[in-house]
């Protein structure tokens, strides 16, 4: 059982469902030498393998969540796809305009 209280676990699960996993994924970075065979060489040789992180492009935006404006760090891919509903900016009250 998690050490978080039940309502916090529910909130985290809901946020995970909305925005997905924001943790970096892992992969390898290769160092190679040599010339590829298709360019007339003897083939590429791997001289080193290093673990690396593939980080998501997270941006802090103000969004509508359950009727409230909150700040969240969300991936740009979700913002571009339209899955994130940004807050509606209201115009300030203008006392000078009158209808006649």
C-alpha positions in Angstrom: 0.0 0.0 0.0 1.2 3.5 -0.8 2.1 5.9 1.9 -0.1 8.6 0.3 -3.6 9.1 1.7 -6.4 7.8 -0.4 -7.6 11.2 -1.7 -4.1 12.1 -2.8 -3.7 8.8 -4.6 -7.0 9.4 -6.4 -5.9 12.9 -7.4 -2.5 11.6 -8.7 -4.3 8.9 -10.6 -6.6 11.4 -12.2 -3.7 13.7 -13.2 -1.8 10.7 -14.6 -4.9 9.8 -16.7 -5.3 13.4 -18.0 -1.6 14.3 -18.8 0.1 10.9 -19.0 3.5 10.0 -17.5 5.8 13.0 -17.4 8.8 11.1 -16.2 11.8 10.8 -18.7 12.2 7.6 -20.6 15.6 5.9 -20.8 17.7 4.8 -23.7 21.3 4.5 -24.9 23.7 6.9 -26.6 26.2 5.2 -28.9 29.7 6.4 -29.7 30.8 5.0 -33.0 33.8 5.2 -35.4 34.5 4.1 -38.9 32.8 4.6 -42.2 29.5 2.9 -43.2 29.7 0.1 -45.7 27.3 1.7 -48.1 29.7 4.7 -48.3 32.6 2.4 -49.1 34.0 1.8 -45.6 34.5 -1.4 -43.5 31.5 -0.7 -41.3 30.7 1.3 -38.2 32.2 0.0 -34.9 30.6 0.9 -31.5 33.2 2.2 -29.1 31.0 3.2 -26.2 27.4 2.9 -24.9 26.1 5.4 -22.3 22.7 5.5 -20.7 20.7 8.7 -21.3 17.3 10.2 -20.6 14.7 11.2 -23.2 13.0 14.1 -21.4 9.5 15.4 -22.4 9.1 19.0 -23.4 7.2 20.2 -20.3 5.8 23.7 -20.2 4.0 25.4 -17.2 0.6 26.6 -18.3 -2.6 27.7 -16.6 -5.4 25.4 -17.4 -9.0 24.8 -16.4 -9.3 21.7 -14.2 -12.6 20.9 -12.4 -13.8 24.5 -13.0 -10.7 26.0 -11.4 -7.6 27.6 -12.9 -4.5 25.7 -11.9 -0.9 25.7 -13.0 0.4 22.4 -14.4 3.5 21.2 -16.1 2.2 19.5 -19.2 3.9 18.2 -22.4 3.8 20.5 -25.5 2.5 17.5 -27.5 -0.7 17.6 -25.5 -1.0 21.4 -25.9 -0.6 21.2 -29.6 -3.0 18.3 -30.0 -5.8 20.3 -28.2 -6.2 17.8 -25.3 -5.4 20.6 -22.8 -8.1 23.1 -22.2 -6.5 26.5 -21.5 -8.1 29.0 -19.3 -10.4 31.6 -20.8 -9.0 35.1 -20.4 -11.8 37.5 -19.7 -11.5 41.1 -20.8 -11.3 43.7 -17.9 -14.3 45.8 -17.1 -14.4 48.9 -19.3 -16.4 51.8 -17.8 -15.9 54.1 -20.8 -18.1 52.2 -23.3 -21.8 52.8 -23.3 -24.5 51.7 -25.6 -26.8 54.4 -26.9 
